[in-house]
Amino acid sequence: MRKKIKMNRDEFADYILNSLRMKNVNKLKSSYKESSLINYLSIDDLLPYEVASLLDAKFPKKKDLFLCSGPQEKKYVAVNWKQESKIVEECLYAFQDKRVIKIISEICQIKNLVGDPELYAGGVSYMNKNCFLNPHIDNSHDRLRKKYRRLNLLYYVSKRWDENKDGGELLLYPNGIKFESISIPSKFNRLVLMRTDNKSIHAVNHIKSNFEARKCISNYYFSYSSPLDHDYYHSTSFRGFKGEILKDLYLKINSKSRTLVKKLSGNFFGKFINTGHYRKDKK
């Protein structure tokens, strides 16, 4: 009989650390540095196959997730879920382990990174047929606007995902949305690290699969210092895909308006009228 796998976040963190060390931290560092104007790194086979497969099997069900749907996106998200998906939570919080943050900080050469136990805009996402995420830059800060968002960590766990035909690629636009994008398939058991700042435009291609869903465990890292030589703020700012002229105009106006209101109101929205999802019971 097959042994039942039960793991806590410390054990997940150990696996992640060992995997990164086995892949040679210096090589990973070079790959990230030399990748693109939007620095990124794809790390395949992050966890043992059986463990990653269990994360796919125990991933929260669509009916238990929150649908984000609008002109700019369609996806299902959550930061809280049922006990039967506890192992997904343990994996998610393993990326918040200080040892994991330290080694990823070394790979990406970003000093003083800190995790985000609130999972502000992190957590899990589930995208099935016709889901998408328009080109955008992420919110520049954490919920209370004390820290700058610096890294996006995306771990894909869809075991039966066909990267050649199912869509859902992470798209990076290092030269802007008018130019060709870098396409990163959502391959099973792949971790993607991506720099986030005011120029890191990225998107998720439309899901084409009729049967499978793109399942992603996502985290953000922050720092108290700005990645630029000055302070700045912007809310999540969306653009249209190529050819979406009217949608692009609407999204630009919407983004500029929201950024202006939030600049003028300080962290009032984060404290009292926050519209983003985050976890209130810190772990």
C-alpha positions in Angstrom: 0.0 0.0 0.0 1.3 3.4 -0.9 2.4 5.5 2.1 0.3 8.5 2.8 2.2 11.8 2.5 1.8 14.3 5.3 4.1 17.3 5.3 4.4 20.5 7.3 5.8 23.9 6.1 9.2 23.2 7.6 9.5 20.0 5.7 8.4 21.8 2.5 11.0 24.5 3.1 13.7 21.9 3.5 12.7 20.4 0.2 12.8 23.8 -1.5 16.2 24.6 0.0 17.7 21.3 -1.0 16.3 21.6 -4.5 17.7 25.1 -5.0 21.1 24.1 -3.7 21.2 21.0 -5.9 20.5 23.2 -9.0 23.6 25.3 -8.0 22.8 28.7 -6.5 25.5 30.5 -8.6 24.1 29.2 -11.8 20.6 30.2 -10.8 21.9 33.6 -9.9 23.5 34.1 -13.3 20.4 32.9 -15.1 18.2 35.4 -13.3 20.6 38.3 -13.8 21.0 37.7 -17.5 17.4 36.8 -18.3 15.7 40.0 -19.4 14.9 43.6 -18.5 12.3 42.0 -16.4 14.4 39.6 -14.5 12.9 36.1 -14.1 13.9 32.6 -13.5 12.2 29.2 -14.2 13.1 26.4 -11.8 11.7 23.0 -12.9 11.1 19.9 -10.7 11.1 22.0 -7.6 9.6 19.3 -5.4 9.6 15.5 -5.6 7.1 14.3 -8.2 4.8 12.5 -5.6 4.6 15.6 -3.4 3.8 18.0 -6.3 1.2 15.5 -7.5 -0.4 15.5 -4.1 -0.6 19.3 -4.2 -2.5 19.0 -7.5 -4.9 16.5 -6.0 -5.5 18.5 -2.8 -5.7 21.9 -4.5 -8.8 23.8 -3.4 -11.9 23.2 -5.5 -13.2 26.0 -7.8 -16.5 26.1 -5.9 -14.6 27.1 -2.7 -12.7 29.9 -4.4 -13.6 33.6 -5.1 -14.2 34.6 -8.7 -12.4 37.8 -9.8 -14.1 38.8 -13.1 -13.9 42.0 -15.1 -12.6 43.5 -18.3 -9.0 43.0 -17.0 -9.2 39.5 -15.6 -11.0 36.2 -15.0 -9.6 33.9 -12.3 -10.5 32.2 -9.0 -8.5 33.0 -5.9 -8.3 32.4 -2.2 -6.2 32.9 0.9 -8.4 30.6 3.1 -9.7 27.2 2.2 -11.0 23.9 3.7 -9.0 21.7 6.0 -8.8 19.0 3.3 -6.4 21.3 1.4 -4.1 21.8 4.4 -1.1 20.5 2.6 -1.4 23.3 0.0 -1.4 25.8 2.8 1.8 24.2 4.3 3.5 24.5 0.9 2.3 28.0 0.4 3.8 29.2 3.8 7.0 27.3 3.2 8.0 30.1 0.8 7.6 32.5 3.7 10.3 30.5 5.7 13.2 32.9 6.5 15.7 30.3 5.1 13.8 30.2 1.8 13.6 33.9 1.6 17.3 34.2 2.3 18.4 31.8 -0.5 16.0 33.4 -3.0 17.3 36.8 -1.9 20.8 35.5 -2.8 19.7 34.2 -6.2 18.0 37.4 -7.1 20.5 39.6 -5.4 17.9 41.7 -3.7 18.9 42.7 -0.1 16.6 42.8 2.9 13.7 40.9 1.5 10.9 40.0 3.8 7.9 37.7 3.4 4.2 38.4 3.6 2.2 36.3 6.0 -0.9 38.2 5.1 -0.6 36.8 1.6 -1.6 40.2 0.2 -2.7 39.4 -3.4 -1.0 36.0 -2.9 -2.5 32.7 -2.0 -3.8 30.3 -4.7 -5.2 30.9 -8.1 -7.3 28.6 -10.3 -7.8 29.3 -14.0 -9.9 27.2 -16.3 -11.3 27.6 -19.8 -11.4 31.2 -21.0 -9.7 32.6 -17.8 -7.1 35.3 -18.4 -5.1 38.1 -16.9 -4.5 41.3 -18.9 -1.1 42.9 -19.1 -0.4 44.8 -15.8 2.0 46.0 -13.2 1.4 44.8 -9.7 0.5 47.2 -6.8 3.8 48.7 -5.8 3.3 48.1 -2.1 1.9 45.9 0.7 -1.5 46.5 2.1 -0.5 49.3 4.5 2.0 50.9 2.0 5.0 50.4 4.3 7.0 48.0 2.0 7.7 47.8 -1.7 6.8 44.7 -3.7 9.9 43.2 -5.1 9.4 39.6 -6.2 6.6 37.4 -7.4 6.9 33.6 -6.8 4.6 31.4 -8.9 4.6 27.7 -8.3 2.5 25.6 -10.8 1.0 22.3 -9.7 -1.3 21.2 -12.6 -0.2 17.6 -13.1 -1.9 17.0 -16.5 -1.3 20.4 -18.0 -0.1 20.3 -21.6 2.2 23.3 -22.0 2.0 23.0 -25.8 -1.7 23.5 -26.2 -3.5 24.4 -22.9 -2.5 28.1 -22.9 -2.1 30.0 -19.6 1.5 31.1 -20.2 3.0 33.8 -18.1 3.8 36.6 -20.5 6.5 39.2 -19.7 6.7 42.5 -21.7 10.2 43.8 -21.0 10.0 46.4 -23.9 6.3 47.3 -23.4 3.0 45.9 -24.6 3.6 47.0 -28.2 6.5 44.6 -28.5 6.9 40.8 -28.4 6.4 39.2 -25.1 8.5 36.5 -23.4 6.3 33.4 -22.9 6.8 31.1 -19.9 4.6 27.9 -19.9 2.8 27.0 -16.7 4.7 23.7 -16.5 3.8 21.2 -13.7 6.2 21.4 -10.7 7.8 24.7 -12.0 8.6 27.7 -9.8 8.9 31.0 -11.6 10.6 34.0 -9.9 9.8 37.4 -11.4 11.0 40.8 -10.4 8.2 43.3 -9.7 8.5 47.1 -10.0 6.9 49.9 -11.9 8.1 48.5 -15.3 7.4 44.8 -14.8 4.4 44.4 -17.1 3.1 40.8 -17.2 0.0 38.9 -18.1 -1.5 35.4 -18.3 -2.5 34.1 -21.7 -6.1 32.8 -22.1 -6.7 29.3 -20.9 -7.5 27.0 -23.9 -8.0 23.6 -22.2 -11.5 22.2 -22.0 -10.7 19.8 -19.2 -7.7 21.0 -17.1 -7.2 24.1 -14.8 -4.0 26.1 -14.3 -3.3 25.8 -10.5 -0.8 28.2 -9.0 0.5 28.7 -5.5 1.7 32.3 -5.3 3.7 34.4 -2.9 5.2 37.9 -2.9 8.4 39.2 -1.2 8.8 42.8 -0.1 11.5 45.2 1.1 11.4 48.5 3.0 13.6 50.1 0.5 12.6 51.2 -3.0 14.0 49.3 -6.0 14.5 52.7 -7.6 16.5 55.7 -6.4 13.3 57.4 -5.2 10.0 56.6 -3.5 7.0 55.9 -5.7 3.5 54.4 -5.5 1.0 52.9 -8.0 -2.0 50.6 -7.7 -2.3 47.5 -9.8 -2.4 49.0 -13.3 -3.9 47.1 -16.3 -3.5 47.5 -20.0 -5.2 45.9 -23.0 -3.7 43.0 -25.0 -2.5 43.8 -28.5 -5.5 44.8 -30.5 -7.7 45.7 -27.5 -7.7 49.4 -28.3 -10.9 50.5 -26.5 -10.3 48.2 -23.5 -6.7 49.6 -23.2 -8.0 53.1 -23.1 -10.6 52.2 -20.4 -8.1 50.3 -18.3 -5.5 53.2 -18.5 -8.1 55.7 -17.3 -9.3 53.3 -14.5 -5.7 52.6 -13.3 -4.7 56.3 -13.2 -7.9 57.2 -11.4 -7.4 54.5 -8.7 -3.7 55.3 -8.3 -4.6 59.1 -7.8 -7.3 58.4 -5.2 -5.0 56.0 -3.3 -2.1 58.4 -3.4 -4.2 61.2 -1.9 -5.8 58.9 0.7 -2.5 57.4 2.0 -3.0 54.0 3.6 -6.7 54.7 4.4 -7.8 52.2 1.8 -5.4 49.5 3.1 -6.6 49.9 6.7 -10.3 50.4 6.3 -11.7 49.9 2.7 -9.2 47.5 1.3 -10.5 45.8 -1.8 -7.6 43.3 -2.3 -7.8 39.9 -0.7 -5.5 39.1 2.2 -5.3 36.8 5.1 -6.4 38.3 8.4 -5.3 35.5 10.7 -1.5 35.6 10.3 0.3 32.3 10.5 
